[in-house]
Amino acid sequence: MKKLFALLALSLLLARPEVSFGAYARDYIPLPPGTSLFCGYFNHVTANTLYNNGTKVGNDFNQTANVGMFRYVYYTSAGKALLGDGPFTIDPQFIIPFVDINLSGSYEALNGGNTFSTTGLADPIVLATFWFVNDPKNKFWVGFTPWLTLPVGQYNRDRLASPGGNRWVIKPEIGIVKGIGEKAYIDLILGGEFYTDNDKFNGSQKLQQDPTLQAEVHLSYDITKQWAGALDYYYTNGGETKVDGARQNNSQSNHGLGVSMMFMVGSNNQLILSYRDDFSVKSGAGSNTFGARWAYFF
């Protein structure tokens, strides 16, 4: 059972780099229609603890993952918003992730006494946000975003983990942003992920997963006109898996806290630096993530 859980945890948590891909503060504030946005992301993820249903699994778990992502966004409009003085803004976009995973410690026994590493193209994502509430006058925005993860990343059924997940993932999400006074904003993001089956898990086994519910809260403040800071909270619940019909008793109830700093460089570039600590984990890896995002507006 312990070995099976280890294989399961690797395949789910490490083969999907978007797990560490949370929103940043103010991402749900739309840019003017006609604007394009190009982003480059880099996340450095480390973990030394692994949990199954609240119990620590193994005493020497070492995970390092470097995740790079390219993202292109185009903002357009389709008439007037249902509420507010702004347009009904839509931003079709795509994300292409790459991942480098390295494992050592207690997992060496599962890999013939050797450390494990894999590098490659992960599953790309297509999405678009629809801002049906766009009220810049009152600093209030509400958007709906359907995410679709495409199972075309690199996947090897015979390896301990792969960059791709070999399954479709659908994530409907709603984001709400409200300005507070002249300098502060609060973001609430709620979503759920739904998964198709992977019938090539660990050879030819069938992997199924219950939906996960996700929530994020971001509180940000303008320190200067060019510099802002944010406190971030993340929560994930559910997502228990089954392998060939056998439940793995690994439902999540995981909490993370983070901090991020946002810098405008001129009028067309933005740099964000962030840190996230998954400090309370029921099932999965207790990760620490250092992140950076560069964005160019044109």
C-alpha positions in Angstrom: 0.0 0.0 0.0 2.8 2.4 0.9 4.6 1.8 -2.4 1.4 2.2 -4.3 0.6 5.5 -2.6 4.1 6.7 -3.4 3.7 5.9 -7.1 0.3 7.6 -7.0 1.5 10.7 -5.3 4.3 11.1 -7.8 2.1 10.6 -10.9 -0.6 13.1 -9.6 1.4 15.8 -7.9 4.6 15.9 -9.9 3.3 15.2 -13.4 1.0 18.2 -13.3 2.9 21.5 -12.9 -0.3 23.5 -13.0 -0.8 22.3 -9.4 1.6 25.0 -8.4 0.0 27.5 -10.8 -2.2 29.7 -8.7 -3.4 33.1 -9.7 -1.7 36.3 -8.6 -3.5 39.2 -7.0 -5.4 41.3 -9.5 -5.3 38.8 -12.3 -9.1 39.1 -12.5 -8.9 42.8 -13.4 -9.2 43.0 -17.2 -7.0 45.0 -19.4 -8.4 47.2 -22.2 -9.8 45.4 -25.3 -7.1 45.2 -28.0 -4.3 44.6 -25.5 -2.0 41.6 -25.7 -0.1 40.1 -22.8 2.9 37.8 -22.9 4.0 36.1 -19.7 6.9 34.0 -18.7 6.7 32.0 -15.4 9.3 30.2 -13.4 8.5 28.2 -10.3 11.0 26.4 -8.1 9.2 23.8 -6.0 10.8 21.8 -3.2 9.3 19.3 -0.7 10.7 17.1 2.1 7.5 15.7 3.5 4.7 13.6 2.0 1.4 12.8 3.6 -1.5 10.4 3.1 -4.7 11.2 4.9 -2.9 13.2 7.6 -0.1 10.6 8.1 3.4 11.3 7.2 4.7 8.8 4.6 8.5 8.1 4.6 11.2 9.9 6.5 13.5 10.9 3.7 11.4 12.4 0.8 13.2 14.9 -1.4 11.4 16.5 -4.3 12.7 19.4 -6.6 10.7 20.6 -9.5 11.5 23.5 -11.8 8.4 24.6 -13.8 8.6 27.0 -16.7 5.5 28.3 -18.5 4.8 30.6 -21.5 1.4 32.3 -21.6 -0.2 34.5 -24.3 -3.4 36.5 -23.6 -5.4 38.7 -25.9 -8.2 41.0 -24.6 -11.2 41.6 -26.7 -14.8 42.8 -26.1 -18.4 41.7 -27.1 -20.6 44.6 -26.3 -21.4 46.0 -22.9 -21.0 44.2 -19.5 -24.1 43.0 -17.8 -23.2 45.2 -14.8 -20.9 48.2 -14.7 -19.7 50.8 -17.1 -17.0 48.7 -18.8 -17.2 46.4 -21.8 -18.0 42.6 -21.7 -14.3 41.7 -21.9 -13.1 38.2 -23.1 -9.4 37.1 -23.0 -8.7 33.9 -25.0 -5.3 32.5 -24.0 -3.1 29.5 -23.8 -0.4 28.2 -21.5 2.5 26.0 -22.5 4.3 24.4 -19.5 7.7 22.7 -19.2 8.9 20.7 -16.2 12.1 19.3 -14.7 11.5 16.9 -11.8 14.1 15.4 -9.5 13.4 12.9 -6.7 15.7 11.3 -4.2 15.7 10.0 -0.6 13.0 7.4 0.2 11.9 7.2 -3.5 15.3 5.7 -4.6 14.1 2.3 -3.4 11.3 2.5 -5.9 13.7 3.3 -8.7 16.3 0.6 -8.2 18.3 2.5 -5.7 18.8 5.5 -8.0 17.6 9.0 -7.9 14.8 9.9 -10.4 14.5 12.7 -12.9 12.5 13.6 -15.9 12.2 16.7 -18.1 9.8 17.6 -20.9 6.7 19.3 -22.2 3.8 19.1 -19.8 0.1 19.3 -20.7 -0.8 22.7 -22.3 -3.9 24.6 -21.2 -6.4 26.7 -23.1 -8.8 29.0 -21.3 -10.6 32.4 -21.5 -12.2 34.7 -18.9 -15.6 36.3 -19.5 -16.0 39.4 -17.5 -19.8 39.8 -17.2 -19.3 42.4 -14.4 -16.8 45.1 -15.4 -17.2 48.2 -13.2 -13.9 50.1 -13.0 -15.7 53.2 -11.7 -16.6 51.3 -8.5 -13.5 49.0 -8.7 -15.6 45.8 -9.0 -15.0 42.9 -11.4 -16.4 39.4 -11.7 -15.2 36.9 -14.3 -15.9 33.3 -15.2 -13.0 31.2 -16.6 -13.3 27.6 -18.1 -9.8 25.9 -18.1 -9.1 22.9 -20.3 -5.9 20.9 -19.9 -5.0 18.9 -23.1 -3.4 15.5 -22.6 -0.7 16.0 -25.2 2.3 16.4 -22.9 5.1 13.8 -22.6 3.8 10.7 -20.8 5.5 7.3 -20.2 3.3 4.6 -18.6 6.4 2.7 -17.4 8.1 5.6 -15.6 7.7 6.7 -12.0 6.5 10.1 -13.2 6.0 11.9 -16.5 5.6 15.6 -17.3 2.2 14.9 -18.8 -0.9 13.4 -17.0 -2.5 11.4 -19.9 -6.0 12.7 -19.0 -8.2 15.7 -19.7 -8.8 18.2 -16.9 -11.7 20.7 -16.9 -11.7 23.5 -14.4 -14.6 26.0 -14.2 -13.6 29.0 -12.1 -15.0 32.3 -11.0 -13.0 35.3 -9.8 -14.2 38.4 -7.9 -12.1 41.5 -7.3 -13.2 44.5 -5.2 -11.2 47.7 -4.6 -11.0 49.0 -1.0 -10.3 52.7 -0.8 -7.6 54.1 -3.0 -4.8 51.5 -2.7 -6.1 48.1 -1.6 -7.9 45.2 -3.4 -9.3 41.9 -2.3 -9.6 38.9 -4.7 -11.7 35.8 -4.1 -11.3 32.9 -6.6 -13.4 29.7 -6.5 -13.0 26.7 -8.8 -13.3 23.0 -9.2 -11.3 20.5 -11.2 -12.8 17.5 -12.9 -10.7 14.7 -14.3 -11.1 12.0 -17.0 -9.6 8.6 -16.3 -6.0 7.6 -17.1 -5.9 4.0 -18.3 -2.2 3.9 -18.6 -1.2 4.6 -15.0 1.7 2.6 -13.7 1.7 0.4 -16.7 -1.9 -0.6 -17.6 -3.8 0.3 -14.4 -6.8 2.6 -14.4 -6.5 5.8 -12.4 -9.6 7.7 -11.5 -9.9 10.9 -9.3 -12.8 12.6 -7.6 -13.2 16.4 -8.3 -11.2 18.9 -6.3 -12.6 22.2 -5.0 -10.2 25.1 -4.8 -10.2 28.6 -3.2 -7.8 31.5 -3.2 -7.9 34.8 -1.4 -5.5 37.6 -2.2 -5.2 40.9 -0.3 -3.0 43.5 -2.1 -1.9 47.0 -1.4 -0.2 49.7 -3.5 2.9 50.7 -1.7 3.8 53.2 -4.5 2.5 53.8 -8.0 5.0 51.3 -9.3 5.2 48.8 -6.4 2.5 46.6 -4.7 2.5 43.8 -2.3 0.0 40.9 -1.6 -0.8 38.3 1.0 -2.1 35.0 -0.6 -4.1 32.1 0.8 -4.8 28.8 -1.1 -7.1 25.8 -0.2 -7.7 22.5 -1.9 -10.3 19.9 -0.9 -11.3 16.5 -2.2 -9.6 14.7 -5.1 -9.5 11.2 -3.7 -8.1 8.7 -6.2 -8.9 5.1 -7.2 -6.6 2.6 -8.9 -8.4 -0.2 -10.7 -11.4 0.6 -8.5 -9.6 0.5 -5.2 -9.9 3.8 -3.2 -6.6 5.2 -2.0 -8.0 7.1 1.0 -6.0 10.2 0.0 -8.6 13.0 -0.1 -7.0 16.4 0.2 -7.7 19.2 2.7 -4.6 21.3 2.1 -3.8 24.9 3.1 -1.1 27.3 1.7 0.0 30.8 2.6 2.0 33.1 0.4 3.4 36.6 -0.2 4.1 38.3 -3.5 5.6 41.6 -4.7 4.6 43.3 -7.9 6.8 45.8 -9.7 6.0 47.9 -12.8 9.1 48.5 -15.0 8.2 51.4 -17.2 4.6 51.3 -18.6 4.8 47.9 -20.5 6.6 45.5 -18.2 5.7 43.9 -14.8 7.7 41.6 -12.6 6.2 39.5 -9.8 8.2 37.7 -7.2 6.4 35.2 -4.9 6.8 32.6 -2.2 4.2 30.0 -1.1 4.3 27.5 1.8 1.8 24.6 1.8 1.9 24.6 5.6 -1.0 22.2 6.3 -1.3 19.1 4.1 -3.7 16.2 4.6 -2.6 14.3 1.4 0.2 15.1 -0.9 3.6 16.9 -0.6 4.2 19.7 1.8 5.8 22.0 -0.8 7.5 25.4 -0.8 7.4 27.4 -4.0 9.5 30.3 -5.1 8.0 31.9 -8.2 8.6 34.7 -10.6 6.5 36.1 -13.5 7.5 38.6 -16.1 4.7 40.1 -18.1 4.9 42.4 -21.2 1.9 44.4 -22.3 1.5 45.5 -25.9 
